Amino acid sequence: MELPSAIHVKRIARSPSEQTGESVLLIKGPQGRINRAVWGPLNRTIISAGEDAVIRIWDSETGKLLKESDKETGHRKTITSLSKSADGSHFLTGSLDKSAKIWDIRSLTLIKTYVTERPVNAVAMSPLLDHVVL
């Protein structure tokens, strides 16, 4: 039986001697691996994505699930990568379903889908130009 995935939030100590292995917050996720997690706006949320092809937005203080991407607009296969825009308003996901998608970071609304010939293993959003790298 597969264990549920988890997101561990850990504090970075000022000194290596003060560093502990203790988690400040533990968010128990879905079945399957979480491949990527990034901070949302003002560190109030955590955005995760993984094997089940679902994007989730979590409250970073309580660990409560706030939103999930829906099956109609979301990816069809494992999400392999996730990258935020420089201004923090959008994020980009890449998937084994041969697509990359731009999402609004607050509403989890799909903005644009890019279809490719191969599975997408890595994505990035340019900090200066209106460009993405897939």
N, CA, C and O atoms as CSV, one atom per row, in Angstrom:
chain,resi,resn,atom,element,x,y,z
A,1,MET,N,N,0.843,-1.185,0.000
A,1,MET,CA,C,0.000,0.000,0.000
A,1,MET,C,C,0.884,1.244,0.000
A,1,MET,O,O,1.831,1.350,0.780
A,2,GLU,N,N,0.565,2.163,-0.872
A,2,GLU,CA,C,1.360,3.381,-1.004
A,2,GLU,C,C,0.984,4.386,0.083
A,2,GLU,O,O,-0.193,4.573,0.391
A,3,LEU,N,N,1.988,5.020,0.649
A,3,LEU,CA,C,1.744,6.034,1.668
A,3,LEU,C,C,1.306,7.332,1.026
A,3,LEU,O,O,1.720,7.637,-0.092
A,4,PRO,N,N,0.459,8.120,1.726
A,4,PRO,CA,C,0.113,9.433,1.183
A,4,PRO,C,C,1.356,10.312,1.137
A,4,PRO,O,O,2.264,10.174,1.957
A,5,SER,N,N,1.379,11.206,0.176
A,5,SER,CA,C,2.506,12.128,0.067
A,5,SER,C,C,2.378,13.217,1.126
A,5,SER,O,O,1.343,13.346,1.779
A,6,ALA,N,N,3.432,13.987,1.284
A,6,ALA,CA,C,3.406,15.051,2.289
A,6,ALA,C,C,4.328,16.189,1.872
A,6,ALA,O,O,5.314,15.996,1.161
A,7,ILE,N,N,3.971,17.377,2.339
A,7,ILE,CA,C,4.809,18.559,2.170
A,7,ILE,C,C,5.300,18.934,3.558
A,7,ILE,O,O,4.499,19.131,4.472
A,8,HIS,N,N,6.599,19.030,3.717
A,8,HIS,CA,C,7.198,19.430,4.991
A,8,HIS,C,C,7.715,20.857,4.866
A,8,HIS,O,O,8.520,21.155,3.984
A,9,VAL,N,N,7.256,21.731,5.743
A,9,VAL,CA,C,7.774,23.101,5.796
A,9,VAL,C,C,8.769,23.139,6.947
A,9,VAL,O,O,8.425,22.822,8.086
A,10,LYS,N,N,9.992,23.526,6.646
A,10,LYS,CA,C,11.059,23.545,7.652
A,10,LYS,C,C,11.648,24.937,7.767
A,10,LYS,O,O,11.738,25.671,6.783
A,11,ARG,N,N,12.042,25.287,8.965
A,11,ARG,CA,C,12.676,26.577,9.218
A,11,ARG,C,C,14.157,26.468,8.890
A,11,ARG,O,O,14.794,25.458,9.189
A,12,ILE,N,N,14.701,27.510,8.274
A,12,ILE,CA,C,16.140,27.570,8.016
A,12,ILE,C,C,16.762,28.355,9.164
A,12,ILE,O,O,16.480,29.540,9.341
A,13,ALA,N,N,17.601,27.692,9.936
A,13,ALA,CA,C,18.243,28.334,11.082
A,13,ALA,C,C,19.354,29.267,10.613
A,13,ALA,O,O,19.933,29.075,9.543
A,14,ARG,N,N,19.640,30.267,11.420
A,14,ARG,CA,C,20.727,31.209,11.101
A,14,ARG,C,C,22.088,30.532,11.183
A,14,ARG,O,O,23.023,30.892,10.468
A,15,SER,N,N,22.180,29.558,12.057
A,15,SER,CA,C,23.440,28.848,12.254
A,15,SER,C,C,23.211,27.350,12.039
A,15,SER,O,O,22.174,26.824,12.445
A,16,PRO,N,N,24.155,26.661,11.412
A,16,PRO,CA,C,24.004,25.217,11.225
A,16,PRO,C,C,23.819,24.457,12.541
A,16,PRO,O,O,23.152,23.423,12.569
A,17,SER,N,N,24.395,24.954,13.611
A,17,SER,CA,C,24.263,24.269,14.901
A,17,SER,C,C,22.845,24.372,15.467
A,17,SER,O,O,22.456,23.573,16.319
A,18,GLU,N,N,22.074,25.357,14.991
A,18,GLU,CA,C,20.694,25.528,15.458
A,18,GLU,C,C,19.681,24.786,14.585
A,18,GLU,O,O,18.498,24.721,14.920
A,19,GLN,N,N,20.144,24.231,13.474
A,19,GLN,CA,C,19.233,23.569,12.535
A,19,GLN,C,C,18.698,22.273,13.128
A,19,GLN,O,O,19.455,21.468,13.670
A,20,THR,N,N,17.386,22.079,13.020
A,20,THR,CA,C,16.765,20.836,13.475
A,20,THR,C,C,16.054,20.185,12.298
A,20,THR,O,O,15.837,20.818,11.265
A,21,GLY,N,N,15.703,18.948,12.456
A,21,GLY,CA,C,14.974,18.228,11.418
A,21,GLY,C,C,13.471,18.369,11.559
A,21,GLY,O,O,12.714,17.842,10.744
A,22,GLU,N,N,13.040,19.072,12.578
A,22,GLU,CA,C,11.616,19.209,12.871
A,22,GLU,C,C,10.899,20.063,11.820
A,22,GLU,O,O,11.422,21.083,11.372
A,23,SER,N,N,9.703,19.631,11.437
A,23,SER,CA,C,8.889,20.393,10.489
A,23,SER,C,C,8.051,21.422,11.232
A,23,SER,O,O,7.474,21.124,12.278
A,24,VAL,N,N,7.984,22.633,10.690
A,24,VAL,CA,C,7.124,23.683,11.228
A,24,VAL,C,C,5.673,23.357,10.878
A,24,VAL,O,O,4.757,23.622,11.657
A,25,LEU,N,N,5.481,22.777,9.693
A,25,LEU,CA,C,4.152,22.388,9.222
A,25,LEU,C,C,4.291,21.133,8.371
A,25,LEU,O,O,5.215,21.015,7.567
A,26,LEU,N,N,3.375,20.208,8.553
A,26,LEU,CA,C,3.322,18.995,7.746
A,26,LEU,C,C,1.957,18.956,7.073
A,26,LEU,O,O,0.926,18.903,7.743
A,27,ILE,N,N,1.957,18.982,5.745
A,27,ILE,CA,C,0.711,18.923,4.983
A,27,ILE,C,C,0.630,17.540,4.357
A,27,ILE,O,O,1.463,17.177,3.526
A,28,LYS,N,N,-0.371,16.773,4.755
A,28,LYS,CA,C,-0.549,15.440,4.180
A,28,LYS,C,C,-1.301,15.578,2.877
A,28,LYS,O,O,-2.418,16.094,2.831
A,29,GLY,N,N,-0.664,15.106,1.818
A,29,GLY,CA,C,-1.215,15.259,0.481
A,29,GLY,C,C,-1.949,14.027,0.005
A,29,GLY,O,O,-2.321,13.164,0.800
A,30,PRO,N,N,-2.156,13.952,-1.305
A,30,PRO,CA,C,-2.878,12.840,-1.916
A,30,PRO,C,C,-1.993,11.607,-2.030
A,30,PRO,O,O,-0.814,11.645,-1.678
A,31,GLN,N,N,-2.560,10.526,-2.516
A,31,GLN,CA,C,-1.764,9.353,-2.852
A,31,GLN,C,C,-0.851,9.741,-4.014
A,31,GLN,O,O,-1.230,10.560,-4.852
A,32,GLY,N,N,0.310,9.177,-4.069
A,32,GLY,CA,C,1.232,9.487,-5.165
A,32,GLY,C,C,2.182,10.605,-4.796
A,32,GLY,O,O,1.974,11.343,-3.834
A,33,ARG,N,N,3.211,10.704,-5.578
A,33,ARG,CA,C,4.298,11.636,-5.305
A,33,ARG,C,C,3.934,13.079,-5.652
A,33,ARG,O,O,3.285,13.343,-6.664
A,34,ILE,N,N,4.361,14.005,-4.799
A,34,ILE,CA,C,4.308,15.432,-5.112
A,34,ILE,C,C,5.649,15.754,-5.759
A,34,ILE,O,O,6.696,15.594,-5.132
A,35,ASN,N,N,5.623,16.202,-7.001
A,35,ASN,CA,C,6.866,16.471,-7.730
A,35,ASN,C,C,7.379,17.886,-7.544
A,35,ASN,O,O,8.587,18.113,-7.609
A,36,ARG,N,N,6.497,18.835,-7.316
A,36,ARG,CA,C,6.899,20.237,-7.186
A,36,ARG,C,C,6.024,20.951,-6.169
A,36,ARG,O,O,4.842,20.644,-6.016
A,37,ALA,N,N,6.631,21.912,-5.477
A,37,ALA,CA,C,5.896,22.789,-4.562
A,37,ALA,C,C,6.588,24.149,-4.557
A,37,ALA,O,O,7.815,24.230,-4.515
A,38,VAL,N,N,5.795,25.210,-4.601
A,38,VAL,CA,C,6.326,26.578,-4.554
A,38,VAL,C,C,5.453,27.407,-3.621
A,38,VAL,O,O,4.292,27.078,-3.380
A,39,TRP,N,N,6.028,28.482,-3.103
A,39,TRP,CA,C,5.281,29.420,-2.278
A,39,TRP,C,C,4.348,30.239,-3.157
A,39,TRP,O,O,4.706,30.614,-4.274
A,40,GLY,N,N,3.150,30.517,-2.650
A,40,GLY,CA,C,2.203,31.402,-3.317
A,40,GLY,C,C,2.437,32.839,-2.885
A,40,GLY,O,O,3.436,33.139,-2.231
A,41,PRO,N,N,1.506,33.741,-3.253
A,41,PRO,CA,C,1.646,35.161,-2.921
A,41,PRO,C,C,1.818,35.401,-1.416
A,41,PRO,O,O,1.079,34.860,-0.594
A,42,LEU,N,N,2.805,36.221,-1.086
A,42,LEU,CA,C,3.105,36.627,0.294
A,42,LEU,C,C,3.322,35.447,1.237
A,42,LEU,O,O,3.137,35.574,2.447
A,43,ASN,N,N,3.711,34.304,0.686
A,43,ASN,CA,C,3.942,33.080,1.469
A,43,ASN,C,C,2.716,32.622,2.249
A,43,ASN,O,O,2.847,31.894,3.233
A,44,ARG,N,N,1.527,33.039,1.821
A,44,ARG,CA,C,0.297,32.638,2.513
A,44,ARG,C,C,-0.215,31.286,2.039
A,44,ARG,O,O,-1.019,30.640,2.711
A,45,THR,N,N,0.262,30.872,0.876
A,45,THR,CA,C,-0.162,29.584,0.327
A,45,THR,C,C,1.045,28.812,-0.196
A,45,THR,O,O,2.121,29.369,-0.417
A,46,ILE,N,N,0.832,27.523,-0.385
A,46,ILE,CA,C,1.809,26.644,-1.023
A,46,ILE,C,C,1.084,25.971,-2.182
A,46,ILE,O,O,-0.015,25.443,-2.015
A,47,ILE,N,N,1.702,25.993,-3.347
A,47,ILE,CA,C,1.123,25.377,-4.537
A,47,ILE,C,C,1.894,24.094,-4.804
A,47,ILE,O,O,3.123,24.108,-4.875
A,48,SER,N,N,1.174,22.981,-4.954
A,48,SER,CA,C,1.837,21.701,-5.206
A,48,SER,C,C,1.252,21.032,-6.442
A,48,SER,O,O,0.119,21.302,-6.843
A,49,ALA,N,N,2.055,20.149,-7.036
A,49,ALA,CA,C,1.630,19.390,-8.213
A,49,ALA,C,C,2.421,18.093,-8.257
A,49,ALA,O,O,3.551,18.030,-7.774
A,50,GLY,N,N,1.820,17.052,-8.841
A,50,GLY,CA,C,2.535,15.791,-8.873
A,50,GLY,C,C,1.943,14.730,-9.759
A,50,GLY,O,O,1.354,15.012,-10.803
A,51,GLU,N,N,2.114,13.484,-9.312
A,51,GLU,CA,C,1.764,12.310,-10.105
A,51,GLU,C,C,0.295,12.226,-10.485
A,51,GLU,O,O,-0.033,11.699,-11.547
A,52,ASP,N,N,-0.588,12.731,-9.647
A,52,ASP,CA,C,-2.021,12.600,-9.926
A,52,ASP,C,C,-2.550,13.668,-10.880
A,52,ASP,O,O,-3.751,13.714,-11.143
A,53,ALA,N,N,-1.669,14.531,-11.405
A,53,ALA,CA,C,-2.003,15.561,-12.401
A,53,ALA,C,C,-2.887,16.675,-11.852
A,53,ALA,O,O,-3.501,17.413,-12.623
A,54,VAL,N,N,-2.959,16.804,-10.543
A,54,VAL,CA,C,-3.795,17.837,-9.924
A,54,VAL,C,C,-2.903,18.889,-9.275
A,54,VAL,O,O,-1.930,18.558,-8.597
A,55,ILE,N,N,-3.243,20.159,-9.489
A,55,ILE,CA,C,-2.574,21.270,-8.811
A,55,ILE,C,C,-3.395,21.576,-7.567
A,55,ILE,O,O,-4.621,21.664,-7.628
A,56,ARG,N,N,-2.713,21.736,-6.444
A,56,ARG,CA,C,-3.409,22.045,-5.193
A,56,ARG,C,C,-2.817,23.304,-4.573
A,56,ARG,O,O,-1.607,23.528,-4.615
A,57,ILE,N,N,-3.692,24.117,-4.000
A,57,ILE,CA,C,-3.258,25.302,-3.265
A,57,ILE,C,C,-3.635,25.088,-1.806
A,57,ILE,O,O,-4.796,24.843,-1.479
A,58,TRP,N,N,-2.629,25.184,-0.933
A,58,TRP,CA,C,-2.774,24.911,0.491
A,58,TRP,C,C,-2.553,26.190,1.292
A,58,TRP,O,O,-1.770,27.048,0.885
A,59,ASP,N,N,-3.231,26.323,2.418
A,59,ASP,CA,C,-2.965,27.408,3.362
A,59,ASP,C,C,-1.640,27.087,4.047
A,59,ASP,O,O,-1.483,26.002,4.607
A,60,SER,N,N,-0.691,28.009,4.011
A,60,SER,CA,C,0.654,27.726,4.539
A,60,SER,C,C,0.737,27.812,6.060
A,60,SER,O,O,1.768,27.454,6.631
A,61,GLU,N,N,-0.308,28.271,6.730
A,61,GLU,CA,C,-0.305,28.298,8.199
A,61,GLU,C,C,-1.014,27.086,8.786
A,61,GLU,O,O,-0.563,26.518,9.781
A,62,THR,N,N,-2.128,26.688,8.168
A,62,THR,CA,C,-2.937,25.606,8.726
A,62,THR,C,C,-2.765,24.280,7.997
A,62,THR,O,O,-3.051,23.221,8.557
A,63,GLY,N,N,-2.299,24.332,6.749
A,63,GLY,CA,C,-2.196,23.123,5.941
A,63,GLY,C,C,-3.508,22.736,5.272
A,63,GLY,O,O,-3.588,21.695,4.620
A,64,LYS,N,N,-4.526,23.558,5.425
A,64,LYS,CA,C,-5.844,23.269,4.847
A,64,LYS,C,C,-5.794,23.400,3.322
A,64,LYS,O,O,-5.183,24.326,2.788
A,65,LEU,N,N,-6.445,22.461,2.634
A,65,LEU,CA,C,-6.555,22.514,1.180
A,65,LEU,C,C,-7.551,23.606,0.808
A,65,LEU,O,O,-8.698,23.584,1.255
A,66,LEU,N,N,-7.111,24.566,-0.016
A,66,LEU,CA,C,-7.965,25.685,-0.409
A,66,LEU,C,C,-8.589,25.493,-1.788
A,66,LEU,O,O,-9.769,25.788,-1.979
A,67,LYS,N,N,-7.803,25.000,-2.754
A,67,LYS,CA,C,-8.290,24.840,-4.131
A,67,LYS,C,C,-7.579,23.682,-4.803
A,67,LYS,O,O,-6.457,23.323,-4.447
A,68,GLU,N,N,-8.265,23.100,-5.796
A,68,GLU,CA,C,-7.687,22.074,-6.660
A,68,GLU,C,C,-8.033,22.392,-8.107
A,68,GLU,O,O,-9.106,22.920,-8.399
A,69,SER,N,N,-7.112,22.066,-9.010
A,69,SER,CA,C,-7.422,22.226,-10.433
A,69,SER,C,C,-8.486,21.203,-10.815
A,69,SER,O,O,-8.539,20.104,-10.265
A,70,ASP,N,N,-9.335,21.588,-11.772
A,70,ASP,CA,C,-10.376,20.639,-12.171
A,70,ASP,C,C,-9.897,19.757,-13.319
A,70,ASP,O,O,-8.962,20.100,-14.043
A,71,LYS,N,N,-10.550,18.633,-13.463
A,71,LYS,CA,C,-10.139,17.622,-14.445
A,71,LYS,C,C,-10.322,18.102,-15.883
A,71,LYS,O,O,-9.592,17.661,-16.771
A,72,GLU,N,N,-11.271,18.988,-16.126
A,72,GLU,CA,C,-11.546,19.438,-17.495
A,72,GLU,C,C,-10.435,20.319,-18.056
A,72,GLU,O,O,-10.032,20.144,-19.206
A,73,THR,N,N,-9.938,21.259,-17.263
A,73,THR,CA,C,-8.917,22.186,-17.763
A,73,THR,C,C,-7.506,21.783,-17.367
A,73,THR,O,O,-6.535,22.290,-17.929
A,74,GLY,N,N,-7.385,20.882,-16.410
A,74,GLY,CA,C,-6.074,20.502,-15.902
A,74,GLY,C,C,-5.336,19.517,-16.792
A,74,GLY,O,O,-5.792,19.170,-17.881
A,75,HIS,N,N,-4.195,19.080,-16.306
A,75,HIS,CA,C,-3.376,18.106,-17.026
A,75,HIS,C,C,-4.011,16.720,-16.968
A,75,HIS,O,O,-4.806,16.420,-16.077
A,76,ARG,N,N,-3.648,15.894,-17.926
A,76,ARG,CA,C,-4.178,14.528,-18.023
A,76,ARG,C,C,-3.202,13.486,-17.451
A,76,ARG,O,O,-3.598,12.369,-17.119
A,77,LYS,N,N,-1.930,13.870,-17.344
A,77,LYS,CA,C,-0.908,12.954,-16.821
A,77,LYS,C,C,-0.049,13.691,-15.794
A,77,LYS,O,O,-0.252,14.878,-15.539
A,78,THR,N,N,0.909,12.978,-15.212
A,78,THR,CA,C,1.796,13.505,-14.174
A,78,THR,C,C,2.329,14.894,-14.502
A,78,THR,O,O,2.791,15.150,-15.614
A,79,ILE,N,N,2.258,15.792,-13.511
A,79,ILE,CA,C,2.864,17.119,-13.632
A,79,ILE,C,C,4.311,16.991,-13.178
A,79,ILE,O,O,4.587,16.572,-12.054
A,80,THR,N,N,5.227,17.356,-14.063
A,80,THR,CA,C,6.654,17.172,-13.806
A,80,THR,C,C,7.352,18.438,-13.339
A,80,THR,O,O,8.411,18.371,-12.714
A,81,SER,N,N,6.762,19.601,-13.639
A,81,SER,CA,C,7.453,20.848,-13.319
A,81,SER,C,C,6.459,21.966,-13.050
A,81,SER,O,O,5.319,21.939,-13.514
A,82,LEU,N,N,6.922,22.946,-12.291
A,82,LEU,CA,C,6.099,24.087,-11.899
A,82,LEU,C,C,7.030,25.268,-11.669
A,82,LEU,O,O,8.042,25.137,-10.981
A,83,SER,N,N,6.694,26.420,-12.241
A,83,SER,CA,C,7.544,27.605,-12.124
A,83,SER,C,C,6.674,28.843,-11.991
A,83,SER,O,O,5.673,28.976,-12.696
A,84,LYS,N,N,7.047,29.756,-11.091
A,84,LYS,CA,C,6.306,31.006,-10.895
A,84,LYS,C,C,6.843,32.112,-11.787
A,84,LYS,O,O,8.019,32.124,-12.151
A,85,SER,N,N,5.953,33.046,-12.133
A,85,SER,CA,C,6.391,34.252,-12.842
A,85,SER,C,C,7.133,35.151,-11.861
A,85,SER,O,O,6.957,35.026,-10.649
A,86,ALA,N,N,7.958,36.051,-12.376
A,86,ALA,CA,C,8.759,36.940,-11.523
A,86,ALA,C,C,7.885,37.817,-10.635
A,86,ALA,O,O,8.254,38.106,-9.497
A,87,ASP,N,N,6.731,38.244,-11.145
A,87,ASP,CA,C,5.861,39.101,-10.332
A,87,ASP,C,C,4.928,38.302,-9.422
A,87,ASP,O,O,4.179,38.888,-8.641
A,88,GLY,N,N,4.966,36.978,-9.515
A,88,GLY,CA,C,4.180,36.130,-8.633
A,88,GLY,C,C,2.701,36.055,-8.969
A,88,GLY,O,O,1.921,35.533,-8.172
A,89,SER,N,N,2.293,36.560,-10.124
A,89,SER,CA,C,0.870,36.567,-10.465
A,89,SER,C,C,0.415,35.304,-11.207
A,89,SER,O,O,-0.775,34.990,-11.229
A,90,HIS,N,N,1.355,34.592,-11.806
A,90,HIS,CA,C,1.035,33.406,-12.591
A,90,HIS,C,C,2.046,32.301,-12.304
A,90,HIS,O,O,3.121,32.547,-11.757
A,91,PHE,N,N,1.683,31.087,-12.683
A,91,PHE,CA,C,2.662,30.007,-12.659
A,91,PHE,C,C,2.438,29.118,-13.870
A,91,PHE,O,O,1.366,29.111,-14.475
A,92,LEU,N,N,3.472,28.374,-14.204
A,92,LEU,CA,C,3.499,27.528,-15.388
A,92,LEU,C,C,3.733,26.093,-14.948
A,92,LEU,O,O,4.591,25.832,-14.105
A,93,THR,N,N,2.968,25.156,-15.518
A,93,THR,CA,C,3.161,23.742,-15.223
A,93,THR,C,C,3.498,23.000,-16.505
A,93,THR,O,O,3.055,23.376,-17.591
A,94,GLY,N,N,4.286,21.940,-16.368
A,94,GLY,CA,C,4.605,21.062,-17.484
A,94,GLY,C,C,4.225,19.646,-17.114
A,94,GLY,O,O,4.269,19.278,-15.941
A,95,SER,N,N,3.849,18.840,-18.107
A,95,SER,CA,C,3.317,17.516,-17.817
A,95,SER,C,C,3.753,16.472,-18.838
A,95,SER,O,O,4.172,16.793,-19.950
A,96,LEU,N,N,3.639,15.218,-18.423
A,96,LEU,CA,C,3.880,14.100,-19.328
A,96,LEU,C,C,2.794,13.999,-20.397
A,96,LEU,O,O,2.931,13.216,-21.337
A,97,ASP,N,N,1.713,14.780,-20.268
A,97,ASP,CA,C,0.641,14.773,-21.274
A,97,ASP,C,C,0.977,15.610,-22.512
A,97,ASP,O,O,0.119,15.849,-23.362
A,98,LYS,N,N,2.244,16.055,-22.602
A,98,LYS,CA,C,2.757,16.833,-23.741
A,98,LYS,C,C,2.169,18.239,-23.794
A,98,LYS,O,O,1.939,18.794,-24.868
A,99,SER,N,N,1.931,18.799,-22.618
A,99,SER,CA,C,1.428,20.177,-22.573
A,99,SER,C,C,2.065,20.943,-21.427
A,99,SER,O,O,2.587,20.370,-20.470
A,100,ALA,N,N,2.000,22.266,-21.563
A,100,ALA,CA,C,2.374,23.187,-20.488
A,100,ALA,C,C,1.216,24.168,-20.368
A,100,ALA,O,O,0.576,24.511,-21.362
A,101,LYS,N,N,0.952,24.615,-19.147
A,101,LYS,CA,C,-0.203,25.483,-18.918
A,101,LYS,C,C,0.181,26.647,-18.020
A,101,LYS,O,O,0.916,26.483,-17.046
A,102,ILE,N,N,-0.330,27.832,-18.364
A,102,ILE,CA,C,-0.161,29.014,-17.514
A,102,ILE,C,C,-1.448,29.197,-16.718
A,102,ILE,O,O,-2.549,29.126,-17.264
A,103,TRP,N,N,-1.288,29.437,-15.410
A,103,TRP,CA,C,-2.412,29.570,-14.484
A,103,TRP,C,C,-2.329,30.895,-13.738
A,103,TRP,O,O,-1.237,31.405,-13.491
A,104,ASP,N,N,-3.479,31.449,-13.381
A,104,ASP,CA,C,-3.536,32.582,-12.457
A,104,ASP,C,C,-3.270,32.027,-11.067
A,104,ASP,O,O,-3.913,31.064,-10.650
A,105,ILE,N,N,-2.328,32.623,-10.348
A,105,ILE,CA,C,-1.880,32.056,-9.077
A,105,ILE,C,C,-2.909,32.186,-7.953
A,105,ILE,O,O,-2.921,31.361,-7.038
A,106,ARG,N,N,-3.766,33.196,-8.001
A,106,ARG,CA,C,-4.758,33.381,-6.934
A,106,ARG,C,C,-6.040,32.583,-7.159
A,106,ARG,O,O,-6.589,32.000,-6.223
A,107,SER,N,N,-6.513,32.559,-8.402
A,107,SER,CA,C,-7.808,31.927,-8.681
A,107,SER,C,C,-7.697,30.509,-9.233
A,107,SER,O,O,-8.698,29.797,-9.314
A,108,LEU,N,N,-6.498,30.096,-9.610
A,108,LEU,CA,C,-6.251,28.802,-10.248
A,108,LEU,C,C,-7.050,28.673,-11.551
A,108,LEU,O,O,-7.530,27.597,-11.907
A,109,THR,N,N,-7.175,29.803,-12.244
A,109,THR,CA,C,-7.837,29.837,-13.545
A,109,THR,C,C,-6.803,29.582,-14.637
A,109,THR,O,O,-5.721,30.170,-14.626
A,110,LEU,N,N,-7.138,28.706,-15.576
A,110,LEU,CA,C,-6.244,28.424,-16.693
A,110,LEU,C,C,-6.219,29.616,-17.637
A,110,LEU,O,O,-7.268,30.097,-18.064
A,111,ILE,N,N,-5.012,30.095,-17.967
A,111,ILE,CA,C,-4.837,31.239,-18.862
A,111,ILE,C,C,-4.517,30.779,-20.285
A,111,ILE,O,O,-5.101,31.275,-21.248
A,112,LYS,N,N,-3.588,29.829,-20.411
A,112,LYS,CA,C,-3.144,29.396,-21.744
A,112,LYS,C,C,-2.579,27.985,-21.667
A,112,LYS,O,O,-1.986,27.591,-20.663
A,113,THR,N,N,-2.774,27.230,-22.745
A,113,THR,CA,C,-2.199,25.888,-22.875
A,113,THR,C,C,-1.276,25.849,-24.085
A,113,THR,O,O,-1.640,26.303,-25.170
A,114,TYR,N,N,-0.079,25.304,-23.890
A,114,TYR,CA,C,0.874,25.064,-24.977
A,114,TYR,C,C,0.917,23.556,-25.201
A,114,TYR,O,O,1.107,22.794,-24.254
A,115,VAL,N,N,0.742,23.122,-26.441
A,115,VAL,CA,C,0.805,21.702,-26.771
A,115,VAL,C,C,2.139,21.435,-27.459
A,115,VAL,O,O,2.541,22.172,-28.360
A,116,THR,N,N,2.821,20.377,-27.027
A,116,THR,CA,C,4.134,20.038,-27.569
A,116,THR,C,C,4.102,18.639,-28.187
A,116,THR,O,O,3.104,17.926,-28.081
A,117,GLU,N,N,5.188,18.261,-28.824
A,117,GLU,CA,C,5.285,16.939,-29.444
A,117,GLU,C,C,5.792,15.876,-28.475
A,117,GLU,O,O,5.689,14.680,-28.747
A,118,ARG,N,N,6.336,16.314,-27.353
A,118,ARG,CA,C,6.928,15.386,-26.385
A,118,ARG,C,C,6.483,15.743,-24.973
A,118,ARG,O,O,6.014,16.856,-24.734
A,119,PRO,N,N,6.627,14.809,-24.036
A,119,PRO,CA,C,6.340,15.144,-22.642
A,119,PRO,C,C,7.198,16.325,-22.189
A,119,PRO,O,O,8.347,16.460,-22.609
A,120,VAL,N,N,6.643,17.165,-21.344
A,120,VAL,CA,C,7.346,18.358,-20.854
A,120,VAL,C,C,7.970,18.024,-19.503
A,120,VAL,O,O,7.262,17.717,-18.544
A,121,ASN,N,N,9.300,18.085,-19.431
A,121,ASN,CA,C,10.016,17.742,-18.203
A,121,ASN,C,C,10.407,18.947,-17.370
A,121,ASN,O,O,10.600,18.826,-16.160
A,122,ALA,N,N,10.528,20.117,-18.002
A,122,ALA,CA,C,10.946,21.318,-17.271
A,122,ALA,C,C,10.304,22.541,-17.913
A,122,ALA,O,O,10.120,22.595,-19.129
A,123,VAL,N,N,9.967,23.521,-17.077
A,123,VAL,CA,C,9.384,24.777,-17.565
A,123,VAL,C,C,10.004,25.951,-16.819
A,123,VAL,O,O,10.480,25.806,-15.693
A,124,ALA,N,N,9.991,27.114,-17.463
A,124,ALA,CA,C,10.449,28.348,-16.812
A,124,ALA,C,C,9.754,29.520,-17.482
A,124,ALA,O,O,9.452,29.485,-18.675
A,125,MET,N,N,9.504,30.562,-16.693
A,125,MET,CA,C,8.924,31.799,-17.214
A,125,MET,C,C,10.002,32.867,-17.181
A,125,MET,O,O,10.688,33.031,-16.172
A,126,SER,N,N,10.154,33.592,-18.279
A,126,SER,CA,C,11.154,34.651,-18.338
A,126,SER,C,C,10.798,35.761,-17.358
A,126,SER,O,O,9.638,36.166,-17.284
A,127,PRO,N,N,11.783,36.264,-16.599
A,127,PRO,CA,C,11.510,37.370,-15.682
A,127,PRO,C,C,11.379,38.712,-16.397
A,127,PRO,O,O,10.878,39.671,-15.810
A,128,LEU,N,N,11.820,38.800,-17.652
A,128,LEU,CA,C,11.819,40.076,-18.373
A,128,LEU,C,C,10.897,40.113,-19.587
A,128,LEU,O,O,10.313,41.154,-19.889
A,129,LEU,N,N,10.764,38.999,-20.276
A,129,LEU,CA,C,9.999,38.956,-21.518
A,129,LEU,C,C,8.723,38.145,-21.343
A,129,LEU,O,O,8.594,37.379,-20.388
A,130,ASP,N,N,7.792,38.311,-22.256
A,130,ASP,CA,C,6.584,37.487,-22.268
A,130,ASP,C,C,6.880,36.183,-22.997
A,130,ASP,O,O,6.328,35.905,-24.061
A,131,HIS,N,N,7.776,35.382,-22.392
A,131,HIS,CA,C,8.203,34.126,-22.990
A,131,HIS,C,C,8.229,33.031,-21.927
A,131,HIS,O,O,8.391,33.292,-20.735
A,132,VAL,N,N,8.064,31.801,-22.399
A,132,VAL,CA,C,8.241,30.639,-21.536
A,132,VAL,C,C,9.250,29.707,-22.196
A,132,VAL,O,O,9.434,29.739,-23.413
A,133,VAL,N,N,9.898,28.880,-21.388
A,133,VAL,CA,C,10.798,27.842,-21.881
A,133,VAL,C,C,10.173,26.510,-21.506
A,133,VAL,O,O,9.805,26.290,-20.352
A,134,LEU,N,N,10.057,25.621,-22.486
A,134,LEU,CA,C,9.486,24.286,-22.243
A,134,LEU,C,C,10.514,23.240,-22.613
A,134,LEU,O,O,10.250,22.044,-22.488
